[in-house]
Amino acid sequence: MGCSVAGMSESFRANKALGQHFLISEKAIRTIAEAIPQGQSAIEIGPGPGAITTSVLARVGHLTIIEKDDRFAEYWQDKTNIYNHLSVVHGDVLEVLESAVQQAQPDWIVGNLPYNISGPLTAQLASFSLTGGMILMYQREVGQRIVAESGSKIYGGLSVLVRHFYSPKRLITLPPGAFNPPPKVHSMVIQLLPHGNTPDCAYADLQTTVRQGFAHRRKTIFNQFRGELTQDDFISVNIDPQKRPEQLDYADWVKITLLRKGTVKIQHD
């Protein structure tokens, strides 16, 4: 969602309804842009006035931006006359992301994500297996949940889903003053890099399992799937049926997904 760019009208103020907070931290802009290797392709979500965009455009072979705000979509569409390696998708990212990824085939996805939709958006983003990875900004508490390891109280569904194709890592934490207008929360930039392992289950199946498994965090994993899986089913894949959802790592969730599909693969240490 960017900061003010030279020559851009002051009338482009942040739209509270769209959760806009424009990045003005040069350190953060540099950290995000320089994480993308020269010459690769990228999608940027919600560029706004373009603090991140301008820096990324100087590095990539092609950039596709997804912008919902009519003002900024028009602004960047005009800029395609200057940047012949820039494309604009005007729409709600939750509705157009899949088609944009299919069309652009990006190496990377970057963005200062709208905090009010960061949960469902991340669940969708995690389904794409990119050759490069993702550099994404979140409200700090959401970022902490994404990078959390199993056993942590804040470990949850997103912690599992991002690990299907990626290894998450915190890059930088930002105070409210890094944005204009400043939000009431701290922010965190997360890097997702491909781990290179071939998943044993489909992402959609894992997502369905994780959604059900974390529906009632205080219940045991056996009770989450009572009537569908037996205690012996869990024991057969070396999962204690009395554990709670946050105690299970990514590999455990894959095992449960395979159990539910009837295609379990018992892995021996």
C-alpha positions in Angstrom: 0.0 0.0 0.0 3.0 2.4 -0.3 3.7 6.0 0.6 3.4 9.3 -1.3 5.3 9.5 -4.6 6.7 12.7 -6.1 4.2 14.4 -8.3 1.2 12.5 -6.9 -1.8 14.6 -5.8 -2.3 15.2 -2.0 -5.9 14.2 -2.7 -4.8 10.6 -2.6 -5.4 10.2 1.1 -5.7 6.8 2.9 -9.1 5.3 2.7 -10.0 4.0 6.1 -12.7 1.7 4.7 -10.0 -0.1 2.7 -7.7 -0.3 5.7 -5.1 1.8 4.0 -1.9 2.8 5.8 0.9 3.9 3.5 4.4 2.8 4.2 7.0 5.6 4.6 9.9 3.7 6.2 12.8 3.7 3.7 14.4 0.8 5.6 11.2 -1.4 5.2 10.9 -0.4 1.6 14.5 -1.4 0.9 14.1 -4.7 2.8 11.1 -5.7 0.8 12.4 -4.7 -2.6 15.9 -6.1 -2.2 14.5 -9.5 -1.2 13.5 -9.9 -4.8 16.4 -10.9 -7.1 17.1 -8.7 -10.1 15.2 -9.6 -13.3 12.5 -11.8 -11.7 8.8 -11.3 -12.0 6.4 -10.3 -9.3 2.8 -9.5 -8.2 2.3 -6.7 -5.8 -0.9 -6.6 -3.7 -2.4 -3.2 -3.0 0.4 -0.8 -4.2 -1.5 2.4 -3.3 0.7 5.4 -4.2 3.6 3.1 -4.6 6.4 3.3 -2.1 7.2 -0.4 -2.6 6.1 -0.4 -6.2 8.6 2.1 -7.5 11.5 0.2 -5.9 10.3 -3.1 -7.1 9.8 -1.8 -10.7 13.5 -0.9 -10.7 14.4 -4.6 -10.0 11.9 -6.9 -11.7 11.5 -8.1 -15.3 7.8 -7.7 -15.0 5.4 -6.5 -12.3 1.7 -7.0 -12.0 -0.1 -5.0 -9.4 -3.5 -5.7 -8.0 -5.4 -2.6 -6.8 -9.0 -2.3 -5.6 -9.0 1.5 -5.0 -10.2 3.2 -8.2 -7.9 6.2 -7.7 -4.7 4.2 -7.5 -5.7 1.7 -10.2 -6.2 4.6 -12.6 -3.0 6.2 -11.5 -0.9 3.0 -12.2 -2.8 2.2 -15.4 -1.6 5.6 -16.7 2.0 4.6 -15.7 2.0 1.6 -18.0 2.8 4.1 -20.7 6.1 4.8 -18.9 6.8 1.3 -17.6 6.3 -1.3 -20.3 7.0 -4.1 -17.8 4.0 -3.1 -15.6 0.5 -4.6 -15.7 -2.5 -3.5 -13.6 -5.3 -5.7 -12.4 -8.2 -3.6 -11.0 -10.2 -5.5 -8.5 -10.7 -7.0 -5.0 -7.6 -9.2 -4.4 -9.7 -12.0 -2.8 -11.6 -12.3 -6.1 -8.9 -11.7 -8.7 -5.8 -13.2 -7.1 -6.1 -16.7 -8.6 -6.6 -15.5 -12.1 -3.8 -12.9 -11.8 -1.4 -15.6 -10.6 -2.4 -17.9 -13.5 -2.0 -15.1 -16.0 1.3 -13.6 -14.7 3.0 -16.7 -13.5 5.1 -14.6 -11.0 8.3 -15.7 -9.3 7.3 -13.6 -6.3 4.3 -12.0 -4.5 4.8 -8.9 -2.3 2.6 -6.6 -0.5 1.5 -4.6 2.5 -1.6 -6.6 2.9 -4.9 -5.1 4.0 -5.0 -6.1 7.7 -8.8 -6.6 7.7 -8.6 -9.5 5.2 -5.1 -10.8 5.9 -6.4 -14.2 7.3 -8.4 -15.4 4.3 -5.9 -13.7 1.9 -3.0 -15.6 3.4 -4.9 -18.9 3.2 -5.3 -18.2 -0.5 -1.7 -17.0 -1.0 -0.3 -20.1 0.7 -1.9 -22.3 -2.0 0.4 -21.0 -4.7 3.7 -22.7 -5.2 6.1 -20.0 -6.4 9.6 -20.4 -7.6 10.8 -17.3 -5.7 8.6 -16.8 -2.7 6.6 -14.1 -0.9 7.4 -10.9 1.0 4.3 -9.9 3.0 3.5 -7.3 5.6 1.0 -8.1 8.4 -0.2 -6.7 11.7 2.5 -7.9 14.1 0.2 -10.4 16.0 -0.8 -12.1 12.7 2.8 -12.2 11.6 3.8 -13.8 14.9 1.1 -16.5 14.4 2.3 -17.3 10.9 5.9 -17.9 12.0 5.0 -19.6 15.3 6.1 -23.2 15.8 3.9 -26.0 17.0 3.5 -26.0 20.8 3.1 -22.3 20.9 -0.2 -20.9 22.2 -0.5 -18.7 19.1 0.3 -21.5 16.6 -2.8 -22.0 14.4 -4.2 -22.8 11.0 -2.2 -20.2 9.1 1.0 -21.5 10.8 0.3 -24.9 9.3 -0.9 -23.8 5.8 2.0 -21.6 5.0 4.3 -24.6 5.6 2.8 -26.6 2.8 5.1 -25.0 0.3 7.1 -22.5 2.3 9.4 -21.9 5.3 8.3 -18.7 7.1 10.7 -16.2 8.5 10.4 -12.8 10.2 12.3 -10.1 8.3 11.5 -6.9 10.2 9.1 -5.4 12.7 7.8 -1.9 12.2 6.3 0.6 14.7 3.1 2.6 13.8 5.3 5.6 12.8 6.6 3.7 9.8 3.2 4.4 8.1 1.1 7.4 7.2 -1.4 7.5 8.7 0.0 5.5 11.6 -2.0 2.4 12.5 -2.8 1.6 16.1 -0.7 -1.6 15.9 2.9 -2.7 15.1 3.5 -4.4 11.8 5.8 -7.3 10.7 7.3 -8.3 7.3 7.3 -12.0 6.7 9.4 -13.9 4.1 8.1 -17.1 2.7 10.7 -19.1 0.8 10.0 -22.5 -0.9 11.3 -25.4 1.2 11.4 -27.6 -1.9 9.7 -30.6 -0.5 6.9 -32.3 -2.5 3.7 -32.2 -0.3 2.1 -35.6 0.4 -1.5 -34.2 0.2 -3.4 -31.6 -1.8 -3.4 -28.1 -0.3 -7.3 -27.9 -0.5 -7.5 -31.1 1.5 -5.0 -29.8 4.1 -7.0 -26.6 4.4 -10.2 -28.4 5.0 -8.6 -30.6 7.7 -6.9 -27.6 9.4 -10.1 -25.6 9.4 -12.0 -28.4 11.2 -9.0 -29.2 13.5 -8.7 -25.7 14.9 -12.4 -25.1 15.1 -12.4 -25.6 18.9 -8.8 -25.1 20.2 -9.5 -26.5 23.7 -10.7 -29.8 22.4 -8.3 -32.7 21.9 -7.5 -33.6 18.3 -9.5 -36.9 18.7 -12.6 -34.9 19.7 -12.2 -32.5 16.7 -12.6 -35.5 14.4 -14.8 -37.7 16.6 -17.1 -39.9 14.5 -14.8 -39.7 11.6 -11.5 -41.0 13.0 -10.8 -43.4 15.9 -8.2 -43.1 18.5 -6.5 -46.1 16.9 -6.4 -44.2 13.6 -4.3 -41.5 15.3 -2.1 -44.0 17.1 -1.4 -45.8 13.8 0.4 -42.7 12.5 2.1 -41.9 15.8 -0.1 -39.1 16.9 -1.3 -38.9 20.5 -5.2 -38.5 20.1 -5.2 -36.6 23.4 -3.1 -33.8 22.0 -4.6 -30.4 21.2 -4.4 -28.8 17.8 -1.6 -26.4 18.5 0.7 -29.3 19.6 0.7 -30.9 16.2 3.3 -29.9 13.6 2.8 -29.6 9.8 3.7 -33.3 9.3 1.0 -34.4 11.8 -1.6 -32.3 10.0 -0.6 -34.0 6.7 -1.0 -37.4 8.3 -4.5 -36.5 9.6 -5.4 -35.2 6.1 -4.3 -38.5 4.5 -6.2 -40.5 7.2 -9.4 -38.6 6.3 -8.8 -39.3 2.6 -8.1 -42.9 3.2 -4.6 -42.7 1.7 -2.5 -42.6 4.8 1.3 -42.9 4.4 2.9 -44.2 7.6 6.3 -42.6 7.8 9.0 -44.4 9.8 11.8 -42.5 11.5 
